[in-house]
Amino acid sequence: MNTVDKGPPGTVSVDNPPVPRASVASIWRVPMTVWRARRALDRGELQTARTLVAPILGAFGTVTFVRKIAGEILYASGDPLSAAALFEQAAKRLRNDRAVVVGLVASYAALNRAADARRSARLLPEQIDVRLALAWAELVALGGDRDRGADLVASIALDPDLALSAERVAMREALEAIAVARTGDRDAVRAKLRAAESSAPKLRAGDRAFLGYLGGVALREVGLSDNARATFALAMDASPESIGAALARRERANLDSVAPS
């Protein structure tokens, strides 16, 4: 069962949001609310960020920068379906915006829609975070090209921008573990995951949860189902409201639904 493609009850429509008459005072409050929501997101305070952005998405949902921040918050807090719709709208005006394109590709990867992730990645095909998100989609999502995903992971290792971010380094190592899992080499998979985990102390809780999700996928792919379940559980505990936890929850449920052979 896919538990990350459904918005929470009462989610505001992102295609045709209501547009009530706004006062001048309320319009001037929007940038401050966006700033506060951004701070909450950066701190990992996902529920606070959602609470802040909900009313401005309802009142100003046609404004591009509102769609952008709302998409980032909804994706980070485990609602990639709503996030994808918002990013699609924002991308019409911000085609070269890194956060929008990365969010769009990642949302489709989370939704198991590799073809849409591939299409979206063409907006900024050389940007390293776009390539990481696309590699994830190719390696894990339905319809993904596993060989292409492995090639992307290998090429990203040579990108000088990789070392500028502990999150990028950890994600690439975890994705390489997934690629290596196709060979059946359990020791190599464990070694790659240990390399990814070496960056964990530098990561925020949400990033650790996402790293745990990827690690669980690698362990599952190499046939270590019990280890995968345990790793998914750690991801869920690391940041329960995050996209990483939502994905780990989905994958663990899928794993548990498979009858033992």
C-alpha positions as CSV (number, residue, x, y, z in Angstrom):
1,M,0.0,0.0,0.0
2,N,1.4,3.4,-0.9
3,T,1.0,5.7,2.1
4,V,2.9,8.7,0.7
5,D,0.7,9.5,-2.3
6,K,-2.3,10.7,-0.3
7,G,-2.6,14.2,1.2
8,P,-3.9,14.5,4.8
9,P,-7.6,15.1,5.3
10,G,-8.6,18.6,4.5
11,T,-5.7,19.3,2.2
12,V,-6.3,22.5,0.1
13,S,-6.7,21.8,-3.6
14,V,-3.4,22.8,-5.3
15,D,-5.0,22.9,-8.8
16,N,-7.8,25.3,-8.1
17,P,-7.2,26.9,-4.7
18,P,-9.8,29.4,-3.4
19,V,-8.9,33.0,-4.0
20,P,-10.8,35.2,-1.5
21,R,-10.5,38.9,-1.5
22,A,-7.3,39.8,0.4
23,S,-6.6,43.0,2.3
24,V,-3.4,45.0,1.9
25,A,-2.4,44.0,5.4
26,S,-2.8,40.3,4.7
27,I,-0.8,40.6,1.4
28,W,2.1,42.2,3.3
29,R,2.0,39.4,5.8
30,V,2.7,36.7,3.2
31,P,6.5,37.3,2.8
32,M,6.9,37.2,6.6
33,T,4.9,34.0,6.8
34,V,7.0,32.4,4.0
35,W,10.1,33.4,5.9
36,R,8.9,31.9,9.1
37,A,7.8,28.7,7.3
38,R,11.2,28.5,5.6
39,R,12.9,28.8,9.0
40,A,10.7,26.0,10.5
41,L,11.4,23.8,7.5
42,D,15.2,24.3,7.8
43,R,15.0,23.4,11.5
44,G,13.0,20.2,10.7
45,E,9.9,21.6,12.4
46,L,7.6,20.1,9.8
47,Q,4.3,20.4,11.5
48,T,5.0,24.1,12.3
49,A,5.9,24.7,8.7
50,R,2.7,23.1,7.5
51,T,0.6,25.0,9.9
52,L,2.2,28.3,8.7
53,V,1.9,27.6,5.0
54,A,-1.6,26.2,4.9
55,P,-3.5,29.5,5.2
56,I,-1.4,31.4,2.7
57,L,-1.7,28.4,0.2
58,G,-5.4,28.7,0.6
59,A,-5.5,32.5,0.1
60,F,-2.6,33.0,-2.3
61,G,-2.2,29.6,-3.9
62,T,-1.8,31.0,-7.4
63,V,1.4,33.0,-6.4
64,T,4.5,31.2,-7.6
65,F,6.7,31.7,-4.6
66,V,3.9,30.5,-2.3
67,R,3.5,27.3,-4.4
68,K,7.3,26.8,-4.3
69,I,7.6,27.0,-0.5
70,A,4.4,25.0,0.0
71,G,5.7,22.3,-2.3
72,E,9.0,22.1,-0.4
73,I,7.2,21.8,2.9
74,L,4.6,19.2,1.7
75,Y,7.3,17.1,0.1
76,A,9.5,17.2,3.2
77,S,6.6,16.2,5.4
78,G,5.6,13.2,3.4
79,D,3.0,14.4,0.9
80,P,4.8,14.1,-2.5
81,L,1.5,14.0,-4.5
82,S,0.5,17.5,-3.4
83,A,4.1,18.6,-3.7
84,A,4.4,17.4,-7.3
85,A,1.3,19.3,-8.3
86,L,2.6,22.5,-6.7
87,F,6.1,22.1,-8.2
88,E,4.5,21.5,-11.7
89,Q,2.7,24.8,-11.4
90,A,5.8,26.6,-10.1
91,A,8.0,25.2,-12.8
92,K,6.0,26.9,-15.5
93,R,7.5,30.2,-14.3
94,L,10.7,29.0,-12.5
95,R,12.0,26.5,-15.0
96,N,15.6,27.0,-13.9
97,D,15.0,27.1,-10.2
98,R,17.1,24.4,-8.5
99,A,14.7,23.8,-5.6
100,V,11.7,23.5,-7.8
101,V,13.2,21.1,-10.3
102,V,14.8,19.0,-7.5
103,G,11.5,18.9,-5.7
104,L,9.7,17.9,-8.8
105,V,12.0,15.0,-9.6
106,A,12.2,13.8,-6.0
107,S,8.4,14.0,-5.7
108,Y,8.0,11.7,-8.7
109,A,10.7,9.4,-7.4
110,A,8.8,9.1,-4.1
111,L,5.6,8.4,-6.1
112,N,7.3,5.6,-8.0
113,R,6.8,7.5,-11.3
114,A,10.2,7.1,-13.0
115,A,9.0,8.4,-16.4
116,D,7.8,11.7,-14.8
117,A,11.0,12.1,-12.8
118,R,13.0,11.6,-16.0
119,R,10.9,14.2,-17.9
120,S,11.2,16.7,-15.0
121,A,15.0,16.2,-14.8
122,R,15.4,17.5,-18.3
123,L,14.7,21.0,-17.0
124,L,18.2,21.0,-15.3
125,P,19.9,17.9,-16.4
126,E,23.4,18.8,-15.2
127,Q,22.5,20.0,-11.7
128,I,24.0,17.6,-9.2
129,D,20.9,17.4,-6.9
130,V,18.6,16.8,-9.9
131,R,20.9,14.0,-11.0
132,L,20.9,12.5,-7.5
133,A,17.1,12.6,-7.4
134,L,16.9,11.1,-10.9
135,A,19.4,8.3,-10.0
136,W,17.0,7.5,-7.1
137,A,14.1,7.3,-9.4
138,E,15.9,5.1,-11.9
139,L,17.2,2.7,-9.3
140,V,14.0,2.4,-7.2
141,A,10.9,3.7,-8.8
142,L,8.6,1.7,-11.1
143,G,9.7,1.9,-14.7
144,G,13.2,3.0,-13.7
145,D,16.2,2.1,-15.8
146,R,18.5,0.4,-13.3
147,D,21.5,0.5,-15.5
148,R,21.1,4.2,-16.2
149,G,20.7,4.8,-12.4
150,A,23.9,3.0,-11.7
151,D,25.7,5.0,-14.4
152,L,24.4,8.2,-12.9
153,V,25.6,7.3,-9.4
154,A,29.1,6.5,-10.8
155,S,29.3,9.8,-12.8
156,I,28.1,11.8,-9.8
157,A,31.2,10.6,-7.8
158,L,33.3,12.7,-10.2
159,D,31.3,15.9,-9.7
160,P,33.3,18.5,-7.8
161,D,30.1,19.8,-6.1
162,L,29.5,16.4,-4.4
163,A,32.0,17.1,-1.6
164,L,30.4,20.4,-0.7
165,S,27.5,18.7,1.0
166,A,27.5,15.9,3.5
167,E,23.9,15.1,2.5
168,R,24.9,14.6,-1.1
169,V,27.8,12.4,-0.2
170,A,25.6,10.2,2.1
171,M,22.9,9.9,-0.5
172,R,25.3,9.0,-3.3
173,E,26.8,6.2,-1.1
174,A,23.4,4.9,-0.2
175,L,22.3,4.9,-3.9
176,E,25.5,3.1,-4.8
177,A,24.6,0.5,-2.2
178,I,21.3,0.0,-4.0
179,A,23.1,-0.3,-7.4
180,V,25.6,-2.8,-5.9
181,A,22.8,-4.9,-4.5
182,R,21.9,-6.0,-8.0
183,T,25.1,-8.0,-8.0
184,G,24.1,-9.9,-4.8
185,D,27.3,-8.9,-3.0
186,R,26.1,-8.5,0.6
187,D,29.5,-7.5,1.9
188,A,29.8,-4.7,-0.7
189,V,26.3,-3.4,0.1
190,R,27.1,-3.3,3.8
191,A,30.4,-1.5,3.1
192,K,28.6,1.2,1.1
193,L,26.0,1.6,3.8
194,R,28.7,2.0,6.4
195,A,30.3,4.7,4.2
196,A,26.9,6.5,4.0
197,E,26.4,6.2,7.7
198,S,29.7,7.9,8.4
199,S,28.1,11.2,7.4
200,A,25.0,10.6,9.6
201,P,26.2,12.7,12.6
202,K,26.4,15.7,10.3
203,L,22.8,15.3,9.0
204,R,19.5,16.7,10.2
205,A,16.9,14.2,11.5
206,G,14.9,14.3,8.3
207,D,18.0,13.6,6.2
208,R,18.9,10.7,8.5
209,A,15.4,9.3,8.0
210,F,15.8,9.5,4.3
211,L,19.2,7.8,4.4
212,G,17.7,5.0,6.5
213,Y,15.0,4.5,3.9
214,L,17.6,4.2,1.1
215,G,19.6,1.8,3.3
216,G,16.6,-0.3,3.9
217,V,15.9,-0.5,0.2
218,A,19.5,-1.7,-0.4
219,L,19.3,-4.4,2.2
220,R,16.0,-5.6,0.9
221,E,17.3,-5.7,-2.7
222,V,20.2,-7.9,-1.6
223,G,17.9,-10.3,0.3
224,L,18.5,-9.2,3.9
225,S,14.8,-8.7,4.7
226,D,15.1,-8.7,8.5
227,N,17.9,-6.1,8.4
228,A,15.8,-4.0,6.0
229,R,12.9,-4.1,8.4
230,A,15.1,-2.9,11.2
231,T,16.6,-0.2,9.1
232,F,13.2,1.0,8.0
233,A,12.1,1.2,11.6
234,L,15.1,3.3,12.5
235,A,14.3,5.7,9.7
236,M,10.7,6.0,11.0
237,D,11.9,6.8,14.5
238,A,14.6,9.3,13.3
239,S,12.0,11.8,12.0
240,P,8.4,10.4,12.1
241,E,6.8,13.2,10.1
242,S,9.4,13.3,7.3
243,I,9.3,12.0,3.8
244,G,12.0,9.5,4.7
245,A,9.9,8.1,7.4
246,A,6.8,8.0,5.2
247,L,8.8,6.1,2.5
248,A,10.3,3.7,5.0
249,R,6.8,3.1,6.4
250,R,5.5,2.2,3.0
251,E,8.4,0.0,2.1
252,R,8.3,-1.9,5.4
253,A,4.5,-2.4,4.9
254,N,5.2,-3.8,1.5
255,L,7.9,-6.1,2.8
256,D,5.7,-7.4,5.6
257,S,2.9,-8.1,3.1
258,V,5.1,-10.5,1.2
259,A,4.5,-14.1,2.4
260,P,7.7,-15.9,3.5
261,S,9.1,-18.2,0.9
